[in-house]
Amino acid sequence: MQIITTREFRANQKKYFELAEKETIFVSRRNAAPLVVYAATEEDFPSREELEAIQRGIEDIKQGRTFKMRKDES
């Protein structure tokens, strides 16, 4: 894990992108939460089943197959 400034990241992006393949990089920012740079894994992407479920949900909305919930419902 390394913590660097935005200036350092901008000046050496290639270096830090390559390093992110091996470890997590935190980019500190003034008056804001730090950003995290790391290499994506299979778990970071939705599965085929998840994508299909999302698509079915979008179709349900388009077809009006929805209902309103009251605030006290969960």
mmCIF file of the N, C-alpha and C atoms, coordinates in Angstrom:
data_MODEL
# 
_entry.id   MODEL 
# 
loop_
_atom_site.group_PDB 
_atom_site.id 
_atom_site.type_symbol 
_atom_site.label_atom_id 
_atom_site.label_alt_id 
_atom_site.label_comp_id 
_atom_site.label_asym_id 
_atom_site.label_entity_id 
_atom_site.label_seq_id 
_atom_site.pdbx_PDB_ins_code 
_atom_site.Cartn_x 
_atom_site.Cartn_y 
_atom_site.Cartn_z 
_atom_site.occupancy 
_atom_site.B_iso_or_equiv 
_atom_site.pdbx_formal_charge 
_atom_site.auth_seq_id 
_atom_site.auth_comp_id 
_atom_site.auth_asym_id 
_atom_site.auth_atom_id 
_atom_site.pdbx_PDB_model_num 
ATOM 1   N N  . MET A 1 1  ? 0.839   -1.173  0.000   1.00 0.00 ? 1  MET A N  1 
ATOM 2   C CA . MET A 1 1  ? 0.000   0.000   0.000   1.00 0.00 ? 1  MET A CA 1 
ATOM 3   C C  . MET A 1 1  ? 0.887   1.239   0.000   1.00 0.00 ? 1  MET A C  1 
ATOM 4   N N  . GLN A 1 2  ? 0.526   2.186   -0.869  1.00 0.00 ? 2  GLN A N  1 
ATOM 5   C CA . GLN A 1 2  ? 1.240   3.457   -0.904  1.00 0.00 ? 2  GLN A CA 1 
ATOM 6   C C  . GLN A 1 2  ? 0.234   4.596   -0.872  1.00 0.00 ? 2  GLN A C  1 
ATOM 7   N N  . ILE A 1 3  ? 0.629   5.683   -0.244  1.00 0.00 ? 3  ILE A N  1 
ATOM 8   C CA . ILE A 1 3  ? -0.189  6.893   -0.219  1.00 0.00 ? 3  ILE A CA 1 
ATOM 9   C C  . ILE A 1 3  ? 0.610   7.977   -0.925  1.00 0.00 ? 3  ILE A C  1 
ATOM 10  N N  . ILE A 1 4  ? 0.001   8.563   -1.956  1.00 0.00 ? 4  ILE A N  1 
ATOM 11  C CA . ILE A 1 4  ? 0.689   9.589   -2.735  1.00 0.00 ? 4  ILE A CA 1 
ATOM 12  C C  . ILE A 1 4  ? -0.228  10.793  -2.919  1.00 0.00 ? 4  ILE A C  1 
ATOM 13  N N  . THR A 1 5  ? 0.342   11.888  -3.376  1.00 0.00 ? 5  THR A N  1 
ATOM 14  C CA . THR A 1 5  ? -0.441  13.096  -3.641  1.00 0.00 ? 5  THR A CA 1 
ATOM 15  C C  . THR A 1 5  ? -0.962  13.067  -5.075  1.00 0.00 ? 5  THR A C  1 
ATOM 16  N N  . THR A 1 6  ? -1.942  13.912  -5.345  1.00 0.00 ? 6  THR A N  1 
ATOM 17  C CA . THR A 1 6  ? -2.452  14.002  -6.716  1.00 0.00 ? 6  THR A CA 1 
ATOM 18  C C  . THR A 1 6  ? -1.359  14.481  -7.659  1.00 0.00 ? 6  THR A C  1 
ATOM 19  N N  . ARG A 1 7  ? -0.527  15.370  -7.192  1.00 0.00 ? 7  ARG A N  1 
ATOM 20  C CA . ARG A 1 7  ? 0.573   15.873  -8.028  1.00 0.00 ? 7  ARG A CA 1 
ATOM 21  C C  . ARG A 1 7  ? 1.513   14.733  -8.418  1.00 0.00 ? 7  ARG A C  1 
ATOM 22  N N  . GLU A 1 8  ? 1.880   13.913  -7.436  1.00 0.00 ? 8  GLU A N  1 
ATOM 23  C CA . GLU A 1 8  ? 2.756   12.771  -7.702  1.00 0.00 ? 8  GLU A CA 1 
ATOM 24  C C  . GLU A 1 8  ? 2.080   11.789  -8.669  1.00 0.00 ? 8  GLU A C  1 
ATOM 25  N N  . PHE A 1 9  ? 0.790   11.557  -8.481  1.00 0.00 ? 9  PHE A N  1 
ATOM 26  C CA . PHE A 1 9  ? 0.065   10.637  -9.360  1.00 0.00 ? 9  PHE A CA 1 
ATOM 27  C C  . PHE A 1 9  ? 0.046   11.151  -10.788 1.00 0.00 ? 9  PHE A C  1 
ATOM 28  N N  . ARG A 1 10 ? -0.271  12.436  -10.955 1.00 0.00 ? 10 ARG A N  1 
ATOM 29  C CA . ARG A 1 10 ? -0.311  13.014  -12.312 1.00 0.00 ? 10 ARG A CA 1 
ATOM 30  C C  . ARG A 1 10 ? 1.055   12.954  -12.986 1.00 0.00 ? 10 ARG A C  1 
ATOM 31  N N  . ALA A 1 11 ? 2.095   13.197  -12.222 1.00 0.00 ? 11 ALA A N  1 
ATOM 32  C CA . ALA A 1 11 ? 3.441   13.227  -12.795 1.00 0.00 ? 11 ALA A CA 1 
ATOM 33  C C  . ALA A 1 11 ? 3.938   11.832  -13.185 1.00 0.00 ? 11 ALA A C  1 
ATOM 34  N N  . ASN A 1 12 ? 3.402   10.807  -12.531 1.00 0.00 ? 12 ASN A N  1 
ATOM 35  C CA . ASN A 1 12 ? 3.912   9.448   -12.751 1.00 0.00 ? 12 ASN A CA 1 
ATOM 36  C C  . ASN A 1 12 ? 2.784   8.424   -12.904 1.00 0.00 ? 12 ASN A C  1 
ATOM 37  N N  . GLN A 1 13 ? 1.786   8.740   -13.700 1.00 0.00 ? 13 GLN A N  1 
ATOM 38  C CA . GLN A 1 13 ? 0.629   7.852   -13.838 1.00 0.00 ? 13 GLN A CA 1 
ATOM 39  C C  . GLN A 1 13 ? 1.015   6.444   -14.270 1.00 0.00 ? 13 GLN A C  1 
ATOM 40  N N  . LYS A 1 14 ? 1.851   6.333   -15.273 1.00 0.00 ? 14 LYS A N  1 
ATOM 41  C CA . LYS A 1 14 ? 2.242   5.007   -15.770 1.00 0.00 ? 14 LYS A CA 1 
ATOM 42  C C  . LYS A 1 14 ? 2.852   4.171   -14.647 1.00 0.00 ? 14 LYS A C  1 
ATOM 43  N N  . LYS A 1 15 ? 3.738   4.773   -13.885 1.00 0.00 ? 15 LYS A N  1 
ATOM 44  C CA . LYS A 1 15 ? 4.383   4.084   -12.768 1.00 0.00 ? 15 LYS A CA 1 
ATOM 45  C C  . LYS A 1 15 ? 3.346   3.569   -11.773 1.00 0.00 ? 15 LYS A C  1 
ATOM 46  N N  . TYR A 1 16 ? 2.384   4.409   -11.416 1.00 0.00 ? 16 TYR A N  1 
ATOM 47  C CA . TYR A 1 16 ? 1.409   4.018   -10.401 1.00 0.00 ? 16 TYR A CA 1 
ATOM 48  C C  . TYR A 1 16 ? 0.357   3.059   -10.940 1.00 0.00 ? 16 TYR A C  1 
ATOM 49  N N  . PHE A 1 17 ? 0.022   3.152   -12.208 1.00 0.00 ? 17 PHE A N  1 
ATOM 50  C CA . PHE A 1 17 ? -0.884  2.164   -12.794 1.00 0.00 ? 17 PHE A CA 1 
ATOM 51  C C  . PHE A 1 17 ? -0.225  0.786   -12.789 1.00 0.00 ? 17 PHE A C  1 
ATOM 52  N N  . GLU A 1 18 ? 1.046   0.725   -13.112 1.00 0.00 ? 18 GLU A N  1 
ATOM 53  C CA . GLU A 1 18 ? 1.765   -0.553  -13.080 1.00 0.00 ? 18 GLU A CA 1 
ATOM 54  C C  . GLU A 1 18 ? 1.898   -1.070  -11.653 1.00 0.00 ? 18 GLU A C  1 
ATOM 55  N N  . LEU A 1 19 ? 2.173   -0.180  -10.717 1.00 0.00 ? 19 LEU A N  1 
ATOM 56  C CA . LEU A 1 19 ? 2.299   -0.573  -9.317  1.00 0.00 ? 19 LEU A CA 1 
ATOM 57  C C  . LEU A 1 19 ? 0.960   -1.069  -8.763  1.00 0.00 ? 19 LEU A C  1 
ATOM 58  N N  . ALA A 1 20 ? -0.135  -0.497  -9.247  1.00 0.00 ? 20 ALA A N  1 
ATOM 59  C CA . ALA A 1 20 ? -1.472  -0.895  -8.788  1.00 0.00 ? 20 ALA A CA 1 
ATOM 60  C C  . ALA A 1 20 ? -1.793  -2.338  -9.167  1.00 0.00 ? 20 ALA A C  1 
ATOM 61  N N  . GLU A 1 21 ? -1.059  -2.908  -10.115 1.00 0.00 ? 21 GLU A N  1 
ATOM 62  C CA . GLU A 1 21 ? -1.226  -4.329  -10.441 1.00 0.00 ? 21 GLU A CA 1 
ATOM 63  C C  . GLU A 1 21 ? -0.788  -5.200  -9.266  1.00 0.00 ? 21 GLU A C  1 
ATOM 64  N N  . LYS A 1 22 ? 0.084   -4.670  -8.415  1.00 0.00 ? 22 LYS A N  1 
ATOM 65  C CA . LYS A 1 22 ? 0.658   -5.448  -7.316  1.00 0.00 ? 22 LYS A CA 1 
ATOM 66  C C  . LYS A 1 22 ? 0.160   -5.012  -5.944  1.00 0.00 ? 22 LYS A C  1 
ATOM 67  N N  . GLU A 1 23 ? -0.178  -3.735  -5.801  1.00 0.00 ? 23 GLU A N  1 
ATOM 68  C CA . GLU A 1 23 ? -0.607  -3.233  -4.498  1.00 0.00 ? 23 GLU A CA 1 
ATOM 69  C C  . GLU A 1 23 ? -1.584  -2.071  -4.664  1.00 0.00 ? 23 GLU A C  1 
ATOM 70  N N  . THR A 1 24 ? -2.257  -1.729  -3.588  1.00 0.00 ? 24 THR A N  1 
ATOM 71  C CA . THR A 1 24 ? -3.248  -0.660  -3.602  1.00 0.00 ? 24 THR A CA 1 
ATOM 72  C C  . THR A 1 24 ? -2.563  0.687   -3.428  1.00 0.00 ? 24 THR A C  1 
ATOM 73  N N  . ILE A 1 25 ? -3.007  1.657   -4.216  1.00 0.00 ? 25 ILE A N  1 
ATOM 74  C CA . ILE A 1 25 ? -2.467  3.016   -4.158  1.00 0.00 ? 25 ILE A CA 1 
ATOM 75  C C  . ILE A 1 25 ? -3.575  3.945   -3.669  1.00 0.00 ? 25 ILE A C  1 
ATOM 76  N N  . PHE A 1 26 ? -3.286  4.739   -2.651  1.00 0.00 ? 26 PHE A N  1 
ATOM 77  C CA . PHE A 1 26 ? -4.212  5.764   -2.183  1.00 0.00 ? 26 PHE A CA 1 
ATOM 78  C C  . PHE A 1 26 ? -3.700  7.112   -2.663  1.00 0.00 ? 26 PHE A C  1 
ATOM 79  N N  . VAL A 1 27 ? -4.577  7.860   -3.326  1.00 0.00 ? 27 VAL A N  1 
ATOM 80  C CA . VAL A 1 27 ? -4.213  9.188   -3.824  1.00 0.00 ? 27 VAL A CA 1 
ATOM 81  C C  . VAL A 1 27 ? -4.914  10.196  -2.927  1.00 0.00 ? 27 VAL A C  1 
ATOM 82  N N  . SER A 1 28 ? -4.119  10.900  -2.108  1.00 0.00 ? 28 SER A N  1 
ATOM 83  C CA . SER A 1 28 ? -4.707  11.874  -1.187  1.00 0.00 ? 28 SER A CA 1 
ATOM 84  C C  . SER A 1 28 ? -5.099  13.135  -1.943  1.00 0.00 ? 28 SER A C  1 
ATOM 85  N N  . ARG A 1 29 ? -6.194  13.752  -1.471  1.00 0.00 ? 29 ARG A N  1 
ATOM 86  C CA . ARG A 1 29 ? -6.687  14.980  -2.100  1.00 0.00 ? 29 ARG A CA 1 
ATOM 87  C C  . ARG A 1 29 ? -6.991  15.992  -1.012  1.00 0.00 ? 29 ARG A C  1 
ATOM 88  N N  . ARG A 1 30 ? -6.713  17.238  -1.313  1.00 0.00 ? 30 ARG A N  1 
ATOM 89  C CA . ARG A 1 30 ? -6.993  18.303  -0.361  1.00 0.00 ? 30 ARG A CA 1 
ATOM 90  C C  . ARG A 1 30 ? -8.503  18.480  -0.232  1.00 0.00 ? 30 ARG A C  1 
ATOM 91  N N  . ASN A 1 31 ? -8.993  18.490  0.987   1.00 0.00 ? 31 ASN A N  1 
ATOM 92  C CA . ASN A 1 31 ? -10.407 18.722  1.292   1.00 0.00 ? 31 ASN A CA 1 
ATOM 93  C C  . ASN A 1 31 ? -11.341 17.698  0.650   1.00 0.00 ? 31 ASN A C  1 
ATOM 94  N N  . ALA A 1 32 ? -10.866 16.502  0.405   1.00 0.00 ? 32 ALA A N  1 
ATOM 95  C CA . ALA A 1 32 ? -11.720 15.455  -0.165  1.00 0.00 ? 32 ALA A CA 1 
ATOM 96  C C  . ALA A 1 32 ? -11.184 14.092  0.279   1.00 0.00 ? 32 ALA A C  1 
ATOM 97  N N  . ALA A 1 33 ? -12.041 13.115  0.211   1.00 0.00 ? 33 ALA A N  1 
ATOM 98  C CA . ALA A 1 33 ? -11.625 11.756  0.565   1.00 0.00 ? 33 ALA A CA 1 
ATOM 99  C C  . ALA A 1 33 ? -10.598 11.252  -0.447  1.00 0.00 ? 33 ALA A C  1 
ATOM 100 N N  . PRO A 1 34 ? -9.656  10.440  -0.006  1.00 0.00 ? 34 PRO A N  1 
ATOM 101 C CA . PRO A 1 34 ? -8.669  9.907   -0.949  1.00 0.00 ? 34 PRO A CA 1 
ATOM 102 C C  . PRO A 1 34 ? -9.315  8.964   -1.958  1.00 0.00 ? 34 PRO A C  1 
ATOM 103 N N  . LEU A 1 35 ? -8.683  8.846   -3.111  1.00 0.00 ? 35 LEU A N  1 
ATOM 104 C CA . LEU A 1 35 ? -9.112  7.894   -4.135  1.00 0.00 ? 35 LEU A CA 1 
ATOM 105 C C  . LEU A 1 35 ? -8.247  6.648   -4.019  1.00 0.00 ? 35 LEU A C  1 
ATOM 106 N N  . VAL A 1 36 ? -8.793  5.524   -4.428  1.00 0.00 ? 36 VAL A N  1 
ATOM 107 C CA . VAL A 1 36 ? -8.068  4.260   -4.363  1.00 0.00 ? 36 VAL A CA 1 
ATOM 108 C C  . VAL A 1 36 ? -7.850  3.754   -5.783  1.00 0.00 ? 36 VAL A C  1 
ATOM 109 N N  . VAL A 1 37 ? -6.620  3.364   -6.090  1.00 0.00 ? 37 VAL A N  1 
ATOM 110 C CA . VAL A 1 37 ? -6.285  2.806   -7.397  1.00 0.00 ? 37 VAL A CA 1 
ATOM 111 C C  . VAL A 1 37 ? -5.818  1.369   -7.162  1.00 0.00 ? 37 VAL A C  1 
ATOM 112 N N  . TYR A 1 38 ? -6.497  0.419   -7.807  1.00 0.00 ? 38 TYR A N  1 
ATOM 113 C CA . TYR A 1 38 ? -6.087  -0.978  -7.714  1.00 0.00 ? 38 TYR A CA 1 
ATOM 114 C C  . TYR A 1 38 ? -6.517  -1.697  -8.980  1.00 0.00 ? 38 TYR A C  1 
ATOM 115 N N  . ALA A 1 39 ? -5.936  -2.836  -9.233  1.00 0.00 ? 39 ALA A N  1 
ATOM 116 C CA . ALA A 1 39 ? -6.274  -3.620  -10.423 1.00 0.00 ? 39 ALA A CA 1 
ATOM 117 C C  . ALA A 1 39 ? -7.613  -4.317  -10.201 1.00 0.00 ? 39 ALA A C  1 
ATOM 118 N N  . ALA A 1 40 ? -8.500  -4.209  -11.165 1.00 0.00 ? 40 ALA A N  1 
ATOM 119 C CA . ALA A 1 40 ? -9.815  -4.839  -11.073 1.00 0.00 ? 40 ALA A CA 1 
ATOM 120 C C  . ALA A 1 40 ? -9.679  -6.355  -11.163 1.00 0.00 ? 40 ALA A C  1 
ATOM 121 N N  . THR A 1 41 ? -10.581 -7.051  -10.479 1.00 0.00 ? 41 THR A N  1 
ATOM 122 C CA . THR A 1 41 ? -10.634 -8.513  -10.537 1.00 0.00 ? 41 THR A CA 1 
ATOM 123 C C  . THR A 1 41 ? -11.997 -8.929  -11.079 1.00 0.00 ? 41 THR A C  1 
ATOM 124 N N  . GLU A 1 42 ? -12.188 -10.212 -11.278 1.00 0.00 ? 42 GLU A N  1 
ATOM 125 C CA . GLU A 1 42 ? -13.469 -10.730 -11.772 1.00 0.00 ? 42 GLU A CA 1 
ATOM 126 C C  . GLU A 1 42 ? -14.622 -10.305 -10.872 1.00 0.00 ? 42 GLU A C  1 
ATOM 127 N N  . GLU A 1 43 ? -14.377 -10.224 -9.577  1.00 0.00 ? 43 GLU A N  1 
ATOM 128 C CA . GLU A 1 43 ? -15.421 -9.862  -8.621  1.00 0.00 ? 43 GLU A CA 1 
ATOM 129 C C  . GLU A 1 43 ? -15.908 -8.428  -8.800  1.00 0.00 ? 43 GLU A C  1 
ATOM 130 N N  . ASP A 1 44 ? -15.130 -7.593  -9.459  1.00 0.00 ? 44 ASP A N  1 
ATOM 131 C CA . ASP A 1 44 ? -15.502 -6.192  -9.657  1.00 0.00 ? 44 ASP A CA 1 
ATOM 132 C C  . ASP A 1 44 ? -16.508 -6.000  -10.789 1.00 0.00 ? 44 ASP A C  1 
ATOM 133 N N  . PHE A 1 45 ? -16.751 -7.029  -11.565 1.00 0.00 ? 45 PHE A N  1 
ATOM 134 C CA . PHE A 1 45 ? -17.652 -6.939  -12.709 1.00 0.00 ? 45 PHE A CA 1 
ATOM 135 C C  . PHE A 1 45 ? -18.908 -7.761  -12.436 1.00 0.00 ? 45 PHE A C  1 
ATOM 136 N N  . PRO A 1 46 ? -20.065 -7.283  -12.896 1.00 0.00 ? 46 PRO A N  1 
ATOM 137 C CA . PRO A 1 46 ? -21.286 -8.068  -12.685 1.00 0.00 ? 46 PRO A CA 1 
ATOM 138 C C  . PRO A 1 46 ? -21.243 -9.364  -13.497 1.00 0.00 ? 46 PRO A C  1 
ATOM 139 N N  . SER A 1 47 ? -21.845 -10.401 -12.930 1.00 0.00 ? 47 SER A N  1 
ATOM 140 C CA . SER A 1 47 ? -21.911 -11.688 -13.627 1.00 0.00 ? 47 SER A CA 1 
ATOM 141 C C  . SER A 1 47 ? -22.983 -11.624 -14.709 1.00 0.00 ? 47 SER A C  1 
ATOM 142 N N  . ARG A 1 48 ? -23.001 -12.630 -15.560 1.00 0.00 ? 48 ARG A N  1 
ATOM 143 C CA . ARG A 1 48 ? -24.032 -12.714 -16.608 1.00 0.00 ? 48 ARG A CA 1 
ATOM 144 C C  . ARG A 1 48 ? -25.420 -12.725 -15.979 1.00 0.00 ? 48 ARG A C  1 
ATOM 145 N N  . GLU A 1 49 ? -25.580 -13.480 -14.890 1.00 0.00 ? 49 GLU A N  1 
ATOM 146 C CA . GLU A 1 49 ? -26.876 -13.558 -14.214 1.00 0.00 ? 49 GLU A CA 1 
ATOM 147 C C  . GLU A 1 49 ? -27.292 -12.191 -13.667 1.00 0.00 ? 49 GLU A C  1 
ATOM 148 N N  . GLU A 1 50 ? -26.351 -11.471 -13.089 1.00 0.00 ? 50 GLU A N  1 
ATOM 149 C CA . GLU A 1 50 ? -26.665 -10.136 -12.558 1.00 0.00 ? 50 GLU A CA 1 
ATOM 150 C C  . GLU A 1 50 ? -27.063 -9.181  -13.676 1.00 0.00 ? 50 GLU A C  1 
ATOM 151 N N  . LEU A 1 51 ? -26.349 -9.227  -14.788 1.00 0.00 ? 51 LEU A N  1 
ATOM 152 C CA . LEU A 1 51 ? -26.688 -8.363  -15.922 1.00 0.00 ? 51 LEU A CA 1 
ATOM 153 C C  . LEU A 1 51 ? -28.069 -8.696  -16.472 1.00 0.00 ? 51 LEU A C  1 
ATOM 154 N N  . GLU A 1 52 ? -28.390 -9.987  -16.549 1.00 0.00 ? 52 GLU A N  1 
ATOM 155 C CA . GLU A 1 52 ? -29.713 -10.391 -17.034 1.00 0.00 ? 52 GLU A CA 1 
ATOM 156 C C  . GLU A 1 52 ? -30.811 -9.927  -16.082 1.00 0.00 ? 52 GLU A C  1 
ATOM 157 N N  . ALA A 1 53 ? -30.569 -10.013 -14.776 1.00 0.00 ? 53 ALA A N  1 
ATOM 158 C CA . ALA A 1 53 ? -31.558 -9.556  -13.793 1.00 0.00 ? 53 ALA A CA 1 
ATOM 159 C C  . ALA A 1 53 ? -31.773 -8.050  -13.900 1.00 0.00 ? 53 ALA A C  1 
ATOM 160 N N  . ILE A 1 54 ? -30.710 -7.313  -14.118 1.00 0.00 ? 54 ILE A N  1 
ATOM 161 C CA . ILE A 1 54 ? -30.827 -5.861  -14.302 1.00 0.00 ? 54 ILE A CA 1 
ATOM 162 C C  . ILE A 1 54 ? -31.646 -5.565  -15.547 1.00 0.00 ? 54 ILE A C  1 
ATOM 163 N N  . GLN A 1 55 ? -31.370 -6.280  -16.626 1.00 0.00 ? 55 GLN A N  1 
ATOM 164 C CA . GLN A 1 55 ? -32.106 -6.064  -17.875 1.00 0.00 ? 55 GLN A CA 1 
ATOM 165 C C  . GLN A 1 55 ? -33.589 -6.382  -17.699 1.00 0.00 ? 55 GLN A C  1 
ATOM 166 N N  . ARG A 1 56 ? -33.895 -7.471  -16.987 1.00 0.00 ? 56 ARG A N  1 
ATOM 167 C CA . ARG A 1 56 ? -35.305 -7.799  -16.718 1.00 0.00 ? 56 ARG A CA 1 
ATOM 168 C C  . ARG A 1 56 ? -35.967 -6.698  -15.900 1.00 0.00 ? 56 ARG A C  1 
ATOM 169 N N  . GLY A 1 57 ? -35.258 -6.148  -14.936 1.00 0.00 ? 57 GLY A N  1 
ATOM 170 C CA . GLY A 1 57 ? -35.800 -5.061  -14.128 1.00 0.00 ? 57 GLY A CA 1 
ATOM 171 C C  . GLY A 1 57 ? -36.085 -3.826  -14.957 1.00 0.00 ? 57 GLY A C  1 
ATOM 172 N N  . ILE A 1 58 ? -35.195 -3.502  -15.873 1.00 0.00 ? 58 ILE A N  1 
ATOM 173 C CA . ILE A 1 58 ? -35.403 -2.351  -16.764 1.00 0.00 ? 58 ILE A CA 1 
ATOM 174 C C  . ILE A 1 58 ? -36.631 -2.585  -17.627 1.00 0.00 ? 58 ILE A C  1 
ATOM 175 N N  . GLU A 1 59 ? -36.782 -3.801  -18.150 1.00 0.00 ? 59 GLU A N  1 
ATOM 176 C CA . GLU A 1 59 ? -37.959 -4.130  -18.965 1.00 0.00 ? 59 GLU A CA 1 
ATOM 177 C C  . GLU A 1 59 ? -39.242 -4.037  -18.140 1.00 0.00 ? 59 GLU A C  1 
ATOM 178 N N  . ASP A 1 60 ? -39.197 -4.503  -16.894 1.00 0.00 ? 60 ASP A N  1 
ATOM 179 C CA . ASP A 1 60 ? -40.366 -4.387  -16.014 1.00 0.00 ? 60 ASP A CA 1 
ATOM 180 C C  . ASP A 1 60 ? -40.773 -2.929  -15.849 1.00 0.00 ? 60 ASP A C  1 
ATOM 181 N N  . ILE A 1 61 ? -39.817 -2.062  -15.646 1.00 0.00 ? 61 ILE A N  1 
ATOM 182 C CA . ILE A 1 61 ? -40.110 -0.633  -15.489 1.00 0.00 ? 61 ILE A CA 1 
ATOM 183 C C  . ILE A 1 61 ? -40.714 -0.075  -16.766 1.00 0.00 ? 61 ILE A C  1 
ATOM 184 N N  . LYS A 1 62 ? -40.122 -0.416  -17.905 1.00 0.00 ? 62 LYS A N  1 
ATOM 185 C CA . LYS A 1 62 ? -40.644 0.078   -19.189 1.00 0.00 ? 62 LYS A CA 1 
ATOM 186 C C  . LYS A 1 62 ? -42.069 -0.401  -19.443 1.00 0.00 ? 62 LYS A C  1 
ATOM 187 N N  . GLN A 1 63 ? -42.390 -1.617  -19.000 1.00 0.00 ? 63 GLN A N  1 
ATOM 188 C CA . GLN A 1 63 ? -43.712 -2.194  -19.218 1.00 0.00 ? 63 GLN A CA 1 
ATOM 189 C C  . GLN A 1 63 ? -44.701 -1.803  -18.117 1.00 0.00 ? 63 GLN A C  1 
ATOM 190 N N  . GLY A 1 64 ? -44.251 -1.017  -17.165 1.00 0.00 ? 64 GLY A N  1 
ATOM 191 C CA . GLY A 1 64 ? -45.137 -0.564  -16.098 1.00 0.00 ? 64 GLY A CA 1 
ATOM 192 C C  . GLY A 1 64 ? -45.399 -1.601  -15.023 1.00 0.00 ? 64 GLY A C  1 
ATOM 193 N N  . ARG A 1 65 ? -44.597 -2.636  -14.964 1.00 0.00 ? 65 ARG A N  1 
ATOM 194 C CA . ARG A 1 65 ? -44.772 -3.681  -13.950 1.00 0.00 ? 65 ARG A CA 1 
ATOM 195 C C  . ARG A 1 65 ? -44.050 -3.266  -12.667 1.00 0.00 ? 65 ARG A C  1 
ATOM 196 N N  . THR A 1 66 ? -44.595 -2.225  -12.038 1.00 0.00 ? 66 THR A N  1 
ATOM 197 C CA . THR A 1 66 ? -44.019 -1.683  -10.812 1.00 0.00 ? 66 THR A CA 1 
ATOM 198 C C  . THR A 1 66 ? -45.139 -1.422  -9.813  1.00 0.00 ? 66 THR A C  1 
ATOM 199 N N  . PHE A 1 67 ? -44.773 -1.142  -8.593  1.00 0.00 ? 67 PHE A N  1 
ATOM 200 C CA . PHE A 1 67 ? -45.754 -0.729  -7.590  1.00 0.00 ? 67 PHE A CA 1 
ATOM 201 C C  . PHE A 1 67 ? -45.078 0.221   -6.620  1.00 0.00 ? 67 PHE A C  1 
ATOM 202 N N  . LYS A 1 68 ? -45.893 1.071   -5.986  1.00 0.00 ? 68 LYS A N  1 
ATOM 203 C CA . LYS A 1 68 ? -45.366 2.025   -5.017  1.00 0.00 ? 68 LYS A CA 1 
ATOM 204 C C  . LYS A 1 68 ? -45.394 1.409   -3.632  1.00 0.00 ? 68 LYS A C  1 
ATOM 205 N N  . MET A 1 69 ? -44.367 1.704   -2.874  1.00 0.00 ? 69 MET A N  1 
ATOM 206 C CA . MET A 1 69 ? -44.317 1.261   -1.486  1.00 0.00 ? 69 MET A CA 1 
ATOM 207 C C  . MET A 1 69 ? -44.557 2.461   -0.585  1.00 0.00 ? 69 MET A C  1 
ATOM 208 N N  . ARG A 1 70 ? -45.241 2.213   0.517   1.00 0.00 ? 70 ARG A N  1 
ATOM 209 C CA . ARG A 1 70 ? -45.402 3.268   1.509   1.00 0.00 ? 70 ARG A CA 1 
ATOM 210 C C  . ARG A 1 70 ? -44.094 3.422   2.268   1.00 0.00 ? 70 ARG A C  1 
ATOM 211 N N  . LYS A 1 71 ? -43.916 4.561   2.926   1.00 0.00 ? 71 LYS A N  1 
ATOM 212 C CA . LYS A 1 71 ? -42.684 4.808   3.672   1.00 0.00 ? 71 LYS A CA 1 
ATOM 213 C C  . LYS A 1 71 ? -42.442 3.772   4.762   1.00 0.00 ? 71 LYS A C  1 
ATOM 214 N N  . ASP A 1 72 ? -43.514 3.240   5.353   1.00 0.00 ? 72 ASP A N  1 
ATOM 215 C CA . ASP A 1 72 ? -43.349 2.282   6.443   1.00 0.00 ? 72 ASP A CA 1 
ATOM 216 C C  . ASP A 1 72 ? -43.145 0.847   5.952   1.00 0.00 ? 72 ASP A C  1 
ATOM 217 N N  . GLU A 1 73 ? -43.161 0.630   4.647   1.00 0.00 ? 73 GLU A N  1 
ATOM 218 C CA . GLU A 1 73 ? -42.909 -0.701  4.091   1.00 0.00 ? 73 GLU A CA 1 
ATOM 219 C C  . GLU A 1 73 ? -41.417 -0.886  3.829   1.00 0.00 ? 73 GLU A C  1 
ATOM 220 N N  . SER A 1 74 ? -41.002 -2.137  3.859   1.00 0.00 ? 74 SER A N  1 
ATOM 221 C CA . SER A 1 74 ? -39.605 -2.399  3.509   1.00 0.00 ? 74 SER A CA 1 
ATOM 222 C C  . SER A 1 74 ? -39.493 -3.609  2.627   1.00 0.00 ? 74 SER A C  1 
# 
